[in-house]
């Protein structure tokens, strides 16, 4: 069992890449990823992590099970299935669960320490990942629920990935060793997202529609294409209510909303409309996962090299 950790690092990495690859394709095509994918990946990660921490005793295993349970509850629609009084109190129940697990882990670290026989570092890394993902989702940074679930699943499958596959500066590797893998993945994905405004600017330059005010964030398309494009309307001719956009939960609702807007714009004689892209962020996260596995955290690598 001594080699279970290193073996799982590579196995978990390949499972994560495969899972994010499937999710990226689905996200790019439909902007929807079924919960079943996250559930399978989460359960696989939970079992793999249990195999890794089990040799250290029942306390580390119990703590891992507790934290992974908090992570996996996001993958299953228990609140909708329970309904009634439990469904109404779902947010309060989740808050109590977050606070309770955090307190238990904090006491465990204080009383037992980190490492063998105490609180597994991978468990702490997973808890930090879950909290970060939830905060980013509630803050609107991770717009879709699938984005937050992808980040949590990455934390379950690979809480920590201390040694990138390719050589990196020693200082950068030290940072990577102590930071949850999902954080490195997210930071690399943020670097990749810089490609989007550049691509938008190039498109606008080619059409002669570039301006400093909106040239990096929006572009125009024919109104007739609106129902087929994954975009947000950002046009004065069709002002949108942010609350209306937030109410859109499914790809079908999104297409219906864009089709309705297209009909209304066409009826008023509008032929082109200014839009902003709906980013398939899981595609960027998949790229960030590849980057994090290969060379860790790109930003820290660059800072360590200069």
Secondary structure, 3 states (H helix, E strand, C coil): CCCHHHHHHHHHHHHHHHHHHHHHHHHHHHCCCCHHHHHHHHHHHHHHHHHHHHCCCHHHHHHHHHHHHHHHCCCCCHHHHHCHHHHHCHHHHHHHHHHHHHHHHHHHHHHHCECCCCECHHHHHHHHHHHHHHHHHHCCCCCCHHHHHHHHHHHHHCCCCCCCCCCCCHHHHHHHHHCCHHHHHHHHHHHHCHHHHHHHHHHHHHHCCCCCCCCCCCEEEEHHHHHHCCEEECECCECCCHHHHHCCCCHHHHHHHHHHHHHHHHHCCCCEEEEEECCCHHHHHHHHHHHHHHHCCHHHHHHHHC
